[in-house]
Amino acid sequence: MTSVATPDSSAEAVPKVAGGSNLRLALVTGASAGIGKAFAVRLANDGWDLVLVARDAQRLDELCTSLSETYSVKATPLPADLATPSGVESVEAKLRAEPFDLLVNNAGLSLHTPFLKSTVEQELYLLSVNVHAVMRLTHAVLPGMVTRRRGNVINVSSVAGFGATMPGSTYPASKAWVTNFSESVALSVARHGVKVLALCPGFTRSEFHSRAGIDMSKTPNWFWLQAPKVVDEALRDLGKGRTVSIPNWKYKIVVGFMRHTPTRLLRRMARGARVRTGRDTE
């Protein structure tokens, strides 16, 4: 059975929404590992009922069983491949059918193939998960939240979206879209009591890089974040009404540097860093 780590007891409780109601029903995509699993564990610990989405049905079933038994909540598995129309449609239908108070769009992927060496099919596959699914699921859940005048959406983006620091990769562009999309939608729904947050973590311990075939062995240990801490900071920023969350002071500095450094210099530094860590594939 999938093991469940107990969240930090000092972490703040999930914030209340306008009107003082506790949030209680959440859907999390990419929930079987990494940041998605950390969200599931944290929310279950706080008493939320959950619908968890991932491709691996067995791991999803095991996680839901473990969460239900450990925290006495209802955790429902919804196996779906968000790269496929049928997968996205099944999650859209669920979001429209039940009064969700929180959607966490966490599912995402990267390609370990330079743009000029990848295929159009590979690039469309990335965009289908990182962009299209995020847009469609957000679009499905917001009308109900607006009607109820409460609810939150957390779209997991990345610090990579703040600059062209991965030469030849579509990934930063897709995450730049997620961040800008989230900030834009947040402006339009704020008056209805609904919050939208772009979560922009840096390197986080998970299966993300290994699944993409990316060797991260030369990345300094101090650069890595732990998924539960990322989740804690995201929920803290959500409670403060922020629209962008950059976990950890190290990455706040990195993003500030990226925003104020001339583009030509930033690109040269990014290329040098990739060569030093053995991840330059062009």
C-alpha positions as CSV (number, residue, x, y, z in Angstrom):
1,M,0.0,0.0,0.0
2,T,1.2,3.5,-0.7
3,S,2.7,5.1,2.4
4,V,1.5,8.5,3.5
5,A,3.8,11.0,5.2
6,T,2.3,13.1,8.0
7,P,2.3,16.8,7.2
8,D,4.1,19.3,9.3
9,S,1.8,20.0,12.3
10,S,3.0,23.6,12.4
11,A,1.7,24.3,8.9
12,E,-1.2,26.8,8.7
13,A,-4.7,25.3,8.1
14,V,-6.2,25.8,4.7
15,P,-7.7,29.3,4.7
16,K,-11.4,30.0,4.8
17,V,-13.1,31.7,1.9
18,A,-15.4,34.7,1.8
19,G,-18.3,34.3,4.2
20,G,-16.3,32.1,6.6
21,S,-17.1,28.7,5.1
22,N,-14.5,26.0,5.3
23,L,-13.3,24.6,2.0
24,R,-14.0,20.9,2.0
25,L,-14.0,19.3,-1.6
26,A,-10.9,19.4,-3.8
27,L,-9.8,17.8,-7.1
28,V,-6.0,17.4,-7.6
29,T,-4.5,16.3,-10.9
30,G,-1.1,14.5,-11.2
31,A,-1.9,13.3,-7.7
32,S,0.0,10.0,-7.6
33,A,3.5,11.5,-6.9
34,G,5.5,14.7,-6.1
35,I,3.7,18.0,-5.5
36,G,0.3,16.5,-6.4
37,K,0.6,13.8,-3.8
38,A,1.8,16.3,-1.3
39,F,-1.3,18.4,-1.9
40,A,-3.5,15.3,-1.5
41,V,-1.8,14.4,1.8
42,R,-1.9,17.9,3.2
43,L,-5.6,18.4,2.3
44,A,-6.6,15.1,3.7
45,N,-4.9,15.9,6.9
46,D,-6.9,19.1,7.0
47,G,-10.2,17.2,6.6
48,W,-10.9,17.6,2.9
49,D,-12.7,15.1,0.8
50,L,-10.7,14.5,-2.4
51,V,-11.0,13.5,-6.0
52,L,-7.6,12.5,-7.2
53,V,-6.6,12.3,-10.9
54,A,-3.6,10.5,-12.4
55,R,-2.8,8.0,-15.2
56,D,-1.7,5.2,-13.0
57,A,-4.9,3.6,-11.7
58,Q,-3.2,1.2,-9.3
59,R,-1.1,3.8,-7.6
60,L,-4.1,6.1,-7.4
61,D,-6.3,3.4,-5.8
62,E,-3.6,2.7,-3.2
63,L,-3.2,6.4,-2.4
64,C,-6.9,6.9,-2.0
65,T,-7.2,3.9,0.3
66,S,-4.3,5.1,2.4
67,L,-5.6,8.6,2.7
68,S,-9.1,7.4,3.6
69,E,-7.9,5.1,6.3
70,T,-5.3,7.5,7.7
71,Y,-7.4,10.7,7.8
72,S,-11.0,9.4,7.7
73,V,-11.9,11.4,4.6
74,K,-13.5,10.4,1.3
75,A,-10.8,10.0,-1.4
76,T,-12.1,9.1,-4.8
77,P,-9.7,7.9,-7.6
78,L,-10.4,9.3,-11.1
79,P,-7.9,7.7,-13.5
80,A,-7.4,9.9,-16.6
81,D,-4.8,10.8,-19.1
82,L,-5.0,14.5,-19.6
83,A,-3.2,14.3,-22.9
84,T,-6.2,12.7,-24.4
85,P,-9.6,14.3,-25.2
86,S,-11.5,11.5,-23.3
87,G,-9.3,12.0,-20.3
88,V,-9.8,15.7,-20.1
89,E,-13.6,15.3,-20.7
90,S,-14.0,12.9,-17.9
91,V,-12.4,15.3,-15.4
92,E,-14.4,18.3,-16.9
93,A,-17.6,16.4,-16.3
94,K,-16.6,15.7,-12.7
95,L,-15.8,19.3,-12.0
96,R,-19.2,20.4,-13.4
97,A,-21.1,17.8,-11.5
98,E,-20.0,18.5,-8.0
99,P,-19.4,21.7,-5.9
100,F,-15.6,21.7,-5.8
101,D,-14.1,24.4,-3.6
102,L,-10.5,23.8,-4.8
103,L,-9.0,22.7,-8.0
104,V,-5.2,22.0,-8.1
105,N,-4.0,21.7,-11.7
106,N,-0.7,20.0,-11.0
107,A,-0.3,17.5,-13.9
108,G,2.5,18.5,-16.2
109,L,5.5,17.3,-18.1
110,S,8.8,18.2,-19.8
111,L,10.6,16.9,-22.8
112,H,14.2,15.8,-22.8
113,T,14.5,16.6,-26.5
114,P,15.6,19.9,-28.0
115,F,12.9,21.6,-30.0
116,L,14.7,21.1,-33.4
117,K,15.0,17.4,-32.6
118,S,11.6,16.7,-31.3
119,T,8.5,16.0,-33.4
120,V,5.3,18.1,-33.7
121,E,3.5,15.2,-32.0
122,Q,5.8,15.4,-29.0
123,E,5.4,19.2,-28.7
124,L,1.6,18.9,-29.0
125,Y,1.6,16.2,-26.3
126,L,3.4,18.6,-23.9
127,L,1.0,21.4,-24.7
128,S,-2.0,19.2,-24.3
129,V,-1.1,18.6,-20.7
130,N,0.7,21.8,-19.6
131,V,-1.6,24.2,-21.4
132,H,-4.8,22.8,-22.8
133,A,-5.8,20.7,-19.8
134,V,-5.1,23.6,-17.4
135,M,-7.3,25.9,-19.4
136,R,-10.1,23.4,-19.9
137,L,-10.3,22.3,-16.3
138,T,-10.2,25.8,-15.0
139,H,-12.9,26.8,-17.4
140,A,-15.0,23.8,-16.2
141,V,-14.8,24.6,-12.5
142,L,-15.0,28.4,-12.4
143,P,-18.7,28.9,-13.3
144,G,-19.8,26.9,-10.2
145,M,-17.4,28.7,-8.0
146,V,-18.6,32.1,-9.2
147,T,-22.2,31.1,-8.7
148,R,-21.4,30.0,-5.1
149,R,-19.2,33.0,-4.6
150,R,-16.4,30.9,-3.2
151,G,-13.5,28.7,-4.3
152,N,-9.9,28.5,-5.3
153,V,-7.8,27.3,-8.2
154,I,-4.1,26.6,-7.9
155,N,-2.3,26.1,-11.2
156,V,1.2,24.6,-10.8
157,S,3.6,26.6,-13.0
158,S,7.4,26.9,-12.6
159,V,10.1,29.4,-12.0
160,A,11.3,28.3,-15.5
161,G,8.4,30.3,-16.9
162,F,10.0,33.6,-15.9
163,G,12.8,33.4,-18.5
164,A,14.2,31.5,-21.5
165,T,16.6,29.5,-19.3
166,M,16.1,26.1,-21.0
167,P,17.4,26.5,-24.6
168,G,15.4,24.7,-27.1
169,S,12.6,23.7,-24.7
170,T,8.9,24.4,-25.0
171,Y,8.5,23.8,-21.3
172,P,9.3,27.3,-20.1
173,A,7.0,28.8,-22.6
174,S,4.2,26.5,-21.5
175,K,4.8,27.5,-17.8
176,A,4.9,31.2,-18.7
177,W,1.5,30.7,-20.2
178,V,0.2,29.1,-17.0
179,T,1.4,31.9,-14.8
180,N,0.0,34.7,-17.1
181,F,-3.2,32.8,-17.6
182,S,-3.7,32.4,-13.8
183,E,-3.0,36.1,-13.1
184,S,-5.4,37.2,-15.8
185,V,-8.2,34.9,-14.6
186,A,-7.6,35.9,-11.0
187,L,-8.4,39.5,-11.9
188,S,-11.7,38.5,-13.5
189,V,-13.0,36.3,-10.7
190,A,-11.8,38.1,-7.6
191,R,-15.0,40.2,-7.3
192,H,-16.9,36.9,-7.1
193,G,-15.0,35.7,-4.1
194,V,-12.9,33.2,-6.1
195,K,-9.1,33.1,-5.9
196,V,-6.6,31.8,-8.6
197,L,-3.0,31.2,-7.7
198,A,0.0,30.4,-9.9
199,L,2.4,28.2,-7.9
200,C,5.9,28.6,-9.3
201,P,8.3,26.2,-7.6
202,G,11.9,25.5,-8.5
203,F,13.6,22.1,-8.6
204,T,11.4,19.9,-6.4
205,R,12.1,16.3,-5.3
206,S,9.7,14.2,-7.3
207,E,9.5,11.8,-10.3
208,F,9.2,14.7,-12.7
209,H,12.7,14.8,-14.1
210,S,13.2,11.0,-14.1
211,R,10.0,10.5,-16.1
212,A,11.3,13.0,-18.7
213,G,14.7,11.2,-18.8
214,I,16.5,14.3,-17.5
215,D,19.7,13.6,-15.5
216,M,19.7,15.9,-12.5
217,S,22.5,14.2,-10.6
218,K,24.8,17.3,-10.9
219,T,22.3,19.8,-9.6
220,P,23.5,21.1,-6.2
221,N,21.5,19.6,-3.2
222,W,20.8,23.1,-1.8
223,F,18.8,23.9,-4.9
224,W,16.2,21.2,-4.3
225,L,12.9,21.8,-2.6
226,Q,10.7,19.3,-0.7
227,A,7.2,18.9,-2.0
228,P,5.4,19.2,1.3
229,K,7.1,22.5,2.0
230,V,6.1,23.8,-1.5
231,V,2.5,22.9,-0.7
232,D,2.6,24.6,2.7
233,E,3.9,27.8,1.2
234,A,1.4,27.7,-1.7
235,L,-1.6,27.4,0.7
236,R,-0.1,30.2,2.9
237,D,0.1,32.5,-0.1
238,L,-3.4,31.5,-1.2
239,G,-4.7,32.6,2.2
240,K,-2.9,35.9,1.8
241,G,-4.7,36.6,-1.5
242,R,-1.6,36.4,-3.6
243,T,-1.9,35.4,-7.3
244,V,1.7,34.1,-7.6
245,S,3.6,31.9,-5.2
246,I,7.3,31.3,-5.4
247,P,8.3,28.9,-2.6
248,N,11.5,29.4,-0.8
249,W,13.6,32.6,-0.5
250,K,16.3,31.1,-2.8
251,Y,13.9,31.0,-5.7
252,K,12.4,34.4,-4.9
253,I,16.0,35.7,-5.4
254,V,16.4,33.7,-8.6
255,V,13.2,35.1,-10.1
256,G,14.1,38.6,-9.1
257,F,17.4,38.2,-10.8
258,M,15.8,36.7,-13.9
259,R,13.4,39.6,-14.1
260,H,16.1,42.3,-13.9
261,T,18.9,40.7,-15.9
262,P,19.4,41.6,-19.5
263,T,18.1,38.8,-21.7
264,R,21.4,38.3,-23.5
265,L,23.3,37.8,-20.3
266,L,20.6,35.6,-18.8
267,R,20.8,33.3,-21.8
268,R,24.6,33.0,-21.7
269,M,24.4,32.2,-18.0
270,A,21.7,29.6,-18.5
271,R,23.7,27.9,-21.3
272,G,26.8,27.8,-19.0
273,A,24.9,26.3,-16.2
274,R,23.5,23.6,-18.4
275,V,27.0,22.7,-19.7
276,R,28.4,22.5,-16.1
277,T,25.6,20.2,-15.0
278,G,25.8,18.0,-18.0
279,R,22.3,18.9,-19.3
280,D,23.2,20.7,-22.5
281,T,21.7,18.6,-25.2
282,E,22.2,20.9,-28.2
